[in-house]
Amino acid sequence: MPIATNDGVDLHYEVDGPADAETVVLVEGLGYGRWMWRWQREALAERYETVVWDNRGTGRSDAPEGPYTIAEMASDLEAVLAEHGADSAHVVGASMGGMIAQQYAVEYDRTDRLVLLCSSAGGDDAVEASPEVQARMVAEPEGADERETIRHRMSPAMTDELAEDDDLLTRIVDWRLQQDATEAGRNAQLAAVGAFDSTDRLGEIDAPTLVAHGTEDRVLPFGNGELLAAGIPNARLEAFEGGPHLFFIEQADAVNDAIRSFLEGD
């Protein structure tokens, strides 16, 4: 597994797809490991070279003491693409990964096209999750083991249909146990999300941008996608009806079609 280094932090990444194709880099969300992109990687790697990496604090990458910042993680992304030798890339980010992608598009010059899934610009105008959802996502139910706690915390991010798909959810929990951030790493990333505010810099993003968001997202409500699309000059918003925060898993085929169509210039 290749390794890039940024300011002493080792960052592990994987590459798939044809080496002579355009590069797509996928940036995962808060605490999540590379597993969360398995639905998109398979679809995109047929045509694109895909790069997936572990954010600092996650998976096999180093977990320096936090708190982290989104700017630090955007510089990690630059280190990965530079080490890989990609002169340019389509940047796809989900949730916190979308925040990293926004920062990256403003600060660095490798972004061809930008895809922001279930993300937010942060700041005072951001549409927050309800207090009940916020509490559920950090809850530690009495008597619950680690697997049960993960399921409990995930519930606001998915529909009842996924919650009742025990086979798939069991696999997801397995992947999370193997690849996700440590509790300290997650908290360090959470501090970065809490401090992020790109509102005044959205106008600096000049890459063509697709903002895709589930209309029933309870973690980062749909209004955040509307604000992103309104603030980025060359952006379009695609709403996924009934989609939860993990709509890119639950509606993977439709999401993949939208991403591929956008990357092809449609």
Residue pairs with C-beta under 8 A, 6 or more apart in sequence:
1 12
1 13
1 14
1 60
2 12
2 13
2 14
2 15
2 83
2 84
3 10
3 11
3 12
3 13
3 83
4 10
4 11
4 13
4 53
4 76
4 79
4 80
4 82
4 83
4 84
5 11
5 79
5 83
6 75
6 76
6 78
6 79
7 75
8 64
9 56
9 61
9 62
9 64
9 76
10 61
10 62
11 53
11 54
11 56
11 61
11 62
11 76
11 79
11 80
12 53
12 54
12 59
12 60
12 61
13 51
13 52
13 53
13 54
13 80
13 84
14 34
14 51
14 52
14 53
15 49
15 50
15 51
15 84
16 41
16 45
16 49
16 50
16 52
17 44
17 45
17 46
17 47
17 48
17 49
17 50
18 47
18 48
18 49
19 49
20 49
21 47
21 48
21 49
22 48
22 49
22 89
22 90
22 112
22 263
23 48
23 49
23 50
23 51
23 81
23 84
23 86
23 88
23 89
23 90
24 44
24 48
24 49
24 50
24 51
24 89
24 90
24 91
24 92
24 263
25 50
25 51
25 52
25 53
25 77
25 80
25 81
25 86
25 89
25 90
25 91
25 92
26 37
26 40
26 41
26 50
26 51
26 52
26 92
26 93
26 97
27 53
27 55
27 77
27 91
27 92
27 93
27 94
27 97
27 98
27 100
27 101
28 34
28 36
28 37
28 52
28 55
28 58
28 94
28 96
28 97
29 36
29 94
29 95
29 96
29 97
29 98
29 118
30 95
30 96
30 186
30 189
30 190
30 193
31 58
31 180
31 181
31 185
31 186
31 189
31 190
32 58
32 176
32 179
32 180
32 181
33 54
33 58
33 59
33 175
33 176
33 178
33 179
33 180
33 181
34 52
34 53
34 54
34 59
34 179
35 172
35 175
35 176
35 178
35 179
36 94
36 249
37 52
39 248
39 249
39 252
39 255
39 256
40 92
40 248
40 252
40 255
40 256
40 259
41 50
41 52
43 252
43 256
43 259
43 260
44 50
44 256
44 259
44 260
47 260
48 90
48 263
49 86
51 80
51 81
51 84
51 86
51 89
53 61
53 76
53 77
53 80
54 60
54 61
54 179
55 61
55 73
55 76
55 96
55 97
55 100
55 181
55 189
56 62
56 63
56 64
56 68
56 72
56 73
56 76
56 185
56 188
57 63
57 64
57 66
57 68
57 181
57 182
57 184
57 185
57 186
57 188
57 189
58 179
58 180
58 181
58 185
58 189
59 179
59 180
59 181
63 181
63 182
63 184
63 185
63 188
64 188
65 184
65 188
66 184
66 185
66 187
66 188
66 189
66 191
67 187
67 188
67 191
67 192
67 195
68 188
68 189
68 191
68 192
69 192
69 195
70 96
70 99
70 100
70 103
70 192
70 193
70 195
70 196
71 103
71 107
72 192
73 100
73 103
73 189
73 192
74 100
74 103
74 104
74 107
74 108
75 107
77 91
77 100
77 104
77 108
78 104
78 107
78 108
78 110
81 89
81 110
86 110
87 110
88 110
88 111
88 112
89 110
89 111
89 112
90 111
90 112
90 113
90 114
90 115
90 263
91 101
91 104
91 105
91 111
91 112
91 113
91 114
91 115
91 207
92 101
92 114
92 115
92 117
92 259
93 99
93 100
93 101
93 102
93 115
93 116
93 117
93 119
94 117
94 118
94 119
94 248
95 117
95 118
95 119
95 219
95 220
95 245
96 119
96 189
96 192
96 193
97 117
97 119
98 116
98 117
98 118
98 119
98 120
99 119
99 120
99 121
99 122
99 192
99 193
99 196
99 198
101 114
101 115
101 116
101 119
102 114
102 116
102 119
102 121
102 198
102 201
102 202
102 205
102 228
103 196
103 198
104 110
104 111
105 111
105 114
105 205
105 207
105 209
106 198
106 201
106 204
106 205
111 207
112 207
113 207
113 208
113 209
113 210
113 262
113 263
114 205
114 207
114 208
114 209
114 210
115 209
115 210
115 212
115 259
115 262
115 263
116 209
116 210
116 211
116 212
116 225
116 228
117 212
117 213
117 247
117 248
117 255
118 212
118 213
118 214
118 217
118 219
118 220
118 225
118 245
118 246
118 247
118 248
119 211
119 213
119 220
119 224
119 225
119 228
120 126
120 127
120 220
120 224
120 227
120 228
121 197
121 198
121 199
121 202
121 224
121 227
121 228
121 231
122 193
122 195
122 196
122 197
122 198
122 199
123 196
123 197
123 198
123 199
124 197
124 199
125 199
125 227
126 224
126 227
127 220
127 221
127 222
127 223
127 224
127 227
128 134
128 221
129 137
129 156
129 218
129 219
129 220
129 221
130 218
133 156
133 218
133 219
136 152
136 153
136 155
136 156
137 153
137 156
137 157
137 219
138 153
139 149
139 152
139 153
140 149
141 148
141 149
141 152
144 152
146 177
147 173
147 177
150 173
150 176
150 177
151 163
151 169
151 173
154 172
154 246
155 163
156 218
156 219
156 244
156 245
157 218
157 219
157 244
157 245
157 246
158 244
158 245
158 246
158 249
158 250
159 216
159 242
159 244
159 250
161 250
162 168
162 169
162 244
162 246
162 249
162 250
163 169
180 186
181 189
199 227
199 231
202 228
202 231
202 232
203 231
203 232
203 233
205 232
205 233
205 234
205 235
206 233
206 234
207 234
208 234
208 235
208 262
209 229
209 232
209 234
209 235
209 236
210 235
210 236
210 238
210 258
210 259
210 262
211 225
211 228
211 229
211 232
211 235
211 236
211 237
211 238
212 225
212 237
212 238
212 239
212 240
212 247
212 248
212 255
212 258
212 259
213 220
213 222
213 224
213 225
213 226
213 237
213 238
213 239
213 240
213 243
213 247
214 222
214 239
214 240
214 242
214 243
214 244
214 245
214 247
214 251
215 222
215 239
215 240
215 241
215 242
215 243
216 222
216 242
216 243
216 244
217 224
217 225
217 243
217 244
217 245
217 247
218 244
218 245
219 244
219 245
220 245
222 239
225 237
225 239
226 237
228 235
228 237
229 235
229 236
229 237
238 258
240 247
240 251
240 254
240 255
243 250
243 251
244 250
247 255
248 255
